[in-house]
Amino acid sequence: MDRGPLRHANLFHTGIVVDDLAAAQEQLGELLGVRWFEGGGDVRVITDDGARTVRASYALSREGPHHVELAQSVEGTLWTATAPGHAHHLGYWVDDVAAASAELAHRGSPRIATVAAADDAPPVCAYHQANGLYVEIVSLAMRPVLLPSR
């Protein structure tokens, strides 16, 4: 069997986009028995249609090894809330976002967007479409930022 660029062992979160991040944290935190790392800020989203800066906000469960990510919806971006009962994306750690992204595209999973510090900077993550679900590949270098010491 031909091995793709992703490894199941590197799957670290399931992402859900929500319209009210604070309400989702409160409800799901209690329901799932998790606490949250909170993050966000201005990010540069680069698509085939161009680049723009948007304000991103998220909460990532402290408990793992498989984490739950809640992301605030951002109008006009791929971060649009999905229908109830649907996950938005699966997040994988990768050593090299650009190389893994190229391989996913080569294998028929189109790249939807990348996120980088600047238009000409290497991406810190990329989103690909895969059979109705997004796959997010995230640079291992981001691990200390996304999952600080508990």
Long-range contacts (C-beta under 8 A, 24 or more apart in sequence): 4-103, 4-104, 4-107, 5-94, 5-99, 5-100, 5-103, 5-104, 5-107, 6-92, 6-94, 6-100, 6-104, 6-135, 6-137, 7-92, 10-92, 10-93, 10-94, 11-66, 11-90, 11-91, 11-92, 12-64, 12-65, 12-66, 12-67, 12-91, 12-92, 12-93, 12-138, 13-60, 13-61, 13-66, 13-67, 13-68, 13-69, 13-90, 13-91, 14-66, 14-67, 14-68, 14-69, 14-87, 14-89, 14-90, 14-91, 15-69, 15-70, 15-71, 15-87, 15-88, 15-89, 15-90, 15-91, 15-134, 15-136, 16-68, 16-69, 16-70, 16-71, 16-82, 16-87, 16-88, 17-70, 17-71, 17-72, 17-73, 17-79, 17-80, 17-81, 17-82, 17-88, 18-70, 18-71, 18-72, 18-73, 18-81, 19-72, 19-73, 19-81, 21-57, 21-58, 21-59, 21-70, 21-71, 21-72, 24-59, 24-70, 25-59, 25-70, 28-68, 28-70, 32-61, 32-68, 33-63, 34-61, 34-62, 34-63, 34-68, 35-61, 35-62, 35-63, 36-60, 36-61, 36-62, 36-70, 37-61, 37-62, 37-146, 37-147, 37-148, 39-145, 39-146, 40-72, 43-115, 44-115, 44-116, 44-117, 44-118, 44-119, 44-121, 45-77, 45-78, 45-113, 45-114, 45-115, 46-113, 46-114, 46-115, 46-116, 46-119, 46-123, 47-112, 47-113, 51-119, 60-146, 60-147, 62-150, 64-147, 67-147, 77-113, 78-112, 78-113, 78-127, 78-134, 87-133, 88-133, 88-134, 89-127, 89-133, 89-134, 89-135, 89-136, 90-133, 90-134, 90-135, 90-136, 91-136, 91-137, 91-138, 92-135, 92-136, 92-137, 92-138, 93-137, 93-138, 93-139, 93-140, 93-143, 94-137, 94-138, 94-139, 94-140, 95-139, 95-140, 96-139, 97-122, 97-123, 97-124, 97-125, 97-126, 97-137, 97-138, 97-139, 98-122, 98-123, 100-126, 100-137, 101-126, 101-128, 101-137, 104-128, 104-130, 104-135, 104-137, 109-135
